[in-house]
Amino acid sequence: MKRDAISTNDSELVDTIHRQKRSLIMQLVVVFIVFNMLYMPLYITSILRVAIGYKRSPFTDAVCFYLMEISRMIDPIITINFQPELNHESKVLLTKSRAKLKGFLTNLFN
């Protein structure tokens, strides 16, 4: 697709392809961070418990579960942002909400 766009000098399509590529890279980075980095302390301490009998301190236990909850909270946001249909619907909803808020504030102060 990119070769065809370059050969036909379709700069709009080339820009769209670049944006899609950047979006996919961002998706992979965010998903890797959320689903691997945040769960990593939990994985490591679980493996250490089996391997050498490591017992987590209450602070470590709290941090592990807090990171796990952060991951669960971020998951719906990632889903909405990276699925085009849901992202479009959320933008429409946000635009309507802003217009209603602006109208409300205008009526309130006038």
N, C-alpha and C positions, 0 to 999 in steps of 0.2 A: 504494500500500500504506500509506504513511504517513497519507494523508488518511483512508483507511478506518479505520485504527487510532485516529486522533484523533476521528473522528466516532462511533466505538463506545466511546470512553473505555477502550480497551485499553492500559493503561499499560505492561504487560509487552512487548507488541509494539513500542510506541514506543521503549522502552529498547533492545530488541534491534536495531531499525533504527538507532538512534544508535550502538550499539556496532559494528555492521557498517560504518557510514559511517566511523567513526574508524579501524577496522581497514583499510579500503580506502585511506584517506588515508595511513596509516602505511606500507602496502605501497608505494604510489607514491613516497613520500619516500625510503624505504630503497632501493628499486630504482634510483631516480634517482641517489642518492648513490653506491651501490656500482658501478653500471654506467656512470655518466657521469663523476662527479667523480674516481674513482680512475684512470680511463683518460685523463683530460684531459691530464695532462703528456705522456703518450706520444703522443697525437694532435697536440698543439701542437708538440712537437719534431719530429715526422715532417713536418708541414706546413712548418715553418721550414726543414727540411733541403731540401725540394723547392723552396721559394720563394727562399731566399737562401743556400743552401749551408751552413746551420748544422750544426755537428758537436757532438754531445753529449759532455760531459766524462764520465769514468768514474763520477764521483759521481752526476751526473744520470741516467746510464744505469742505475746500480744502484737509485736511488730509483724510477725509472719501472718497472722490472721488479719491485721489491718491492711497489709499489702494485698492480701487475697480479696478483701472487700473493696479496695480501690479498683482492682481489676474488674470485679463484678459491676461496679458503678459505671466504669468507663465503657463497658461492652455495648450497651444500647446506643451510646453516643457515637461509637465507631460504626455501628451498623447503620445508623441514620446518615452519617456523613459520607459513607463510602458506597451506598447504594443509590444510583441516580434517581430512581422513582421516589424513594423516601426522602432524599435530599431535596428534590424539587417540591414535594408536598410540604416539607418543613419550611422551606423558603417562602412558599405562598402563605402558609399559616403565619409566619413571622412578619411578613409584609402587611398582611391584614391586621394583625395585632398592633403593629406600629401605627398604622393609619387610624385605627380606632383610638389608640392612646393619644395620638396627636390631636384628633378631633375632640376627645374628652378634655384634654388640657386647654385647648383653644377655647372651648365653651366655658370652662371653669374660670379662666382668667379674663374673659371678655364680658 
